[in-house]
Amino acid sequence: MENAIVSFADRKQIIILVLLVSCLIVIMISRVNAAAQPSQSKQMTLIQATVLGLVEGLTEYLPISSTGHLLLARDLLGLDSLTSDINDTASAMEAVNAYLVCIQFGAILAILVVCAHRFKLILMGIFKGDADGRRLLAHLILALLPAVVIGLILEGVIKQFLFGIYPVILAWFVGGVAILVIAFIFKSKKIDLHQGKAIEDMTAKTALLIGLVQCLAMWPGVSRSLATILGGLFLGLSMPATVEFSFLLGAVTLSAASVYDVLKHGQDMLAMFDFGSMMLGLVVAFVAAILSVKWMIGYLNKYGLALFGYYRIAIAVAAFWYFL
């Protein structure tokens, strides 16, 4: 994992890629913005956008569920109540939830920087036929497929029944207990989480199984990061390898989900939210995600997952008490 985090002097190609992706994001949102109806009010403040960006960036790659935290932040910031001022309340709520997905673009760009070595390897596989790069890309695509298929089938059900605070609280609590139980099992059996397989030793079957486990995170509050990390550990990957693969898979999965929501609900978002405040949220999420990921790498390699189990239980209890 440490080899994947190179100095900024060695990241010229990845920085160029980040800039290109950023330009594509701006162009895509700008095109949607041009089609949005200018008569409708813009309702997200810069402070709200900054808070959402911080929440997304700090929690996206931690095993505590960024979606759960964003839904909690949405309710605490009153963004759900703003929808009453829009003619089509259903479209307004879809716009809010879609932005909570699209703000993940900032976290995606952060991973392009932090895991520069791996993305450079993938590019070499695509353009220069590098075998390791092609294998890694193939494994990421395999791991993404279950989420694409199941997500398209169950999208309506998930957003209708699970995008609420009480399903999130339940997932937080159950996930926290699961982390503590698994951490206890690993400790009692004296399992060295650094002795598993490296990313280079992954098989296609392992990648596909991790992708299937990732689908559990379609329930907001479960945490995509938690599902993929635990899945990788149980399938024999080392902690550094499973954390790194979780980052890479997260970037691919979030890209697909964000593009889908921009194309589907982009006009609703820009009818409700100001373009500048939306971009501010992305920038804040980018910076916060870099800081969060770098801290997480060092912490997990030294101490494991137990802290996040306690945190999930604590926030579940606090949120339940607040909304009761």
N, C-alpha and C positions, 0 to 999 in steps of 0.2 A: 504493500500500500504506500509506503514511504517513497518508493521509486516513482509512483504515479503522480506525486506532487512535486513538480519541478519548479525551478526559479522562474521569475517573470522574464528573465533574459532569454530563456529557451522556449517561450510561448508565443512567438511572433505569429506563427501560422494559426494557432488557436485564437489569438486575439483578433486576427483578421476575420476568422470565422464568426466570432462573437459579434463583431461589428456588422458583418453581413446579415446575420440572423436578426440583429437589432433593427437594421434597416428594413428587413422584410416584415418584421412585426409592426413597425411604424407605418409602412406602406399599406399593409393589410387593414390595420385599424383605421387609417386615414380614408381609405376607399369606402369602408363601411360608414365612417363619420360623414362623408359627403352625401351618402344616401339617407342618413337619419333626418328626421323631421326637425327643423330648427325651432319650431314653435313650442316644443315641449320643454319643461324646465329641467335644469341640471341640478342634482340634489346631493351630491357627495362633496363634502368639504375637503380641503387639503389636509386638515388634521385627521379626519376619518381615513383618508387615503394613506397617510403616513402610518397610522396605527395598523391598518390592514396589511400594509407592506411589511412592517416589523413582525407582526404575528406570523405571516406566511414565511418570511425568510428564516426566522428563528426556529420554526417548528417543522418545516417541510421534510427535512431529512432526519429529524429526531424521531424515535419510536413512540411518539405521543399523539400523533394524528394532527396534521395541519388543518385538514378539513373540519375536524371537530372544533379546533380553536377558532377558525374563521367563522364558523356558524355561531359560536358563543360570542365572538367579537361583533358579528352582525347584529345580534339581538341587543347586546349591551350598548352598542353605538346607536341603536334605534333605526338602522337601515331597513328593517322589516316594516316598521310603522310608516316609513316614508312612502311606501307603495300605495297608501290610500290616496295620495295626491295625484296619482296617475290614472288616466281613464280606464285602462285595461289593467286591473290589479294582478291578474295571472301573469301577463307579460312583464310587469314590473318586478314581480318576485323572481321570475325566470332570469331577468336581467341582473338582479342582485346575485343570485346563485351562480350565474354564468361568470360574473366578474370574479367571484371567489375561486373559480377554476382558472380563469385567464391570468390572474395575478401571478400564477405559478411560472409564467414566462421568466420572471426575474430570477427565480430559483434555478430554472433550467440553464440560464446563461452563467450562473455561478458555478454549476457543475462543469460547464465547458472550460472554465478557467482552472478550477481545482483539480479536475481529472484530465488535464491537458494531454498527458502522455498517452492515455488510452484512446482518446478521440483522434490523436495524431496517428496512432496505430490503425484505427478503423479507416481513416482516410487513405493510408498507405495500402490497406487491403483493397479498397475500392479502386484506386487509381493506379496502383503499382503491383497489384496481385500478391501482396504480402499474405502468407498463409495464416499467421496468427491474427492479423487484423480481420481477415474474412471470417475466421472461425468465431471471433468475438462478436462480430456483427450478426452472424447467423444465430448465435446463442441469444443475443438481445432480441432479435426478431421473434424467435421461438418463444421466449419468455413473455413477449408482448401479446402474442396472438390470443391466448385465453381471455385477457382483459378486453380486447377489442370485440371478440365474439359475444362474451357474456354481457359486456357493457352495453352493446347495441340492443341485445335482447331485453335486458332488464332495466334500461335507463329510466323509463317512465315509472316503474314500480319503485326503484331506488329513490328518485327525487320526490315521489308522492308520499312515501311512508317512512323514509329513513333520514331525510334532511330536516330533522327537528332536534331540539336540544335533548329530549329524553332518550331517544335511541343513541345519541352520542354519549350521554352520561353512562348508559348501560355498557356500551362498548369500552369506554375508558376504564370502568371498574373491572369488568371481566378481563380485559387485556392486562391490567395492572396485576391482578391476582395470578394470571397465567405467567407473567414475567417472573414473579417471585417464586412460584412453584418450580419453573424451569431452572432458574438460577440456583435454587436449593439442590435440585437433582444434579446439575453439573458440578456443584461444589462438593456434594456428598460423594459423588463417584470420582472426584479428583480429575475431571476431564480438562485437559489443557486445550483451550479454544484456539490456540495459536498453532496447533500441530495438524490441522486439517489440510485439505487440498487447496492449491492456489487457483486463481482464475484460469490460468493456462491449462490446468488439469481437468477443468469442467467437461462434462459430456453434454450432448444434446438433450438427453433424458433429464439430467439435473436441471438444465435451463428451463425446460418445459414444465417440470414440477414446481420450480420456484414461481413461474408465471401463473400456475394454477393457484398456488398459495396466495399470491398477490391479490387475486380476485376477492379474497376475504375483506380486503380493505375498501371494497366498494360500499361497505357499511361504514358511514362516517363515524370516526372515533376509534376504529380498529387500528389504523395506521398502516399505510403501505410499506413504510420503512420497517416497522416491527414485523410484519408478515414475511417480508422477503429475507430479513436478517435471521429470524428463527427458522424459516424454511431452509436457508442455506446452511445453517449450523447443523440441523438434523440430517441434511443430505451429505454431510461430510466436509463442507468447506471450512476453512479457518476463519476466525473472526475478521482479520484484515481483508480477506478475500470476499467474504459475504457482505461486509459493509461497503466495499468498493463496488461490487456488482449491484448492490442495492442502489447506490448513487447513479450508476450508469443506466440501469433499468428505469429508475425514477425519471431521469431526464428524457428518455425515450417515451415512456408512458405519459408523462405530463405534457410533452409536446403534442402527442396525438390528441389527448383530451382537450387541451387548450385550443388547438386549431379547430377542432370539431365545434367547440362552444362558441368561438369567435364567428365562425361561418354561420352557425345556426341562430345565435342570439345577439350577434354583433350590433345590429340596428337597435334592438331593445336596450342594450347596454348604453349606447351612445345617445339615445334619446333621454336616458335617465341620468347619466353621469357625464361630467365634463371630461373632455379628452385629456387636458393637462393633469387633472387630479388622478386619472387612471394611469397615466405614464409615471407620475410621481410614485404611485404605489409599486409599480414594477421596479423602479430604480432602488427604492428602499428595500424591497424584497431581495434584490440582487446583492446588495452590500451585506444585509443581515444574514443571508444564506451562506455567503463565504465565511463569515465569522463563525456561524453555527457549525458548519461542516468541519472546519479546521479544529474547533474545540472537540467535537464529537469523536473525530478520529483518534485523538490522543486519549480521551476519556475511556472510550470503549476498550481500547487495546490494553488499558491498565486495570480498569475496575469492572467491566462487564455491564450488564443491563439492569441490575437490581434497582439503582437509583430511579430509573424511569418507571419501574413498577410502583414504587412508593408515590411518585409524583402523580401518576395516572389515578391511583386510588384517592389521593388527596383532592385533586381537582374535580373528580367525579362527585365526591361527598360535598365539596364546597358549592359546586354548580347545582346539585340537587337541592341543597338547603336554600340557595338563593332563589331558585325558580319555583320552589314548592309553594 
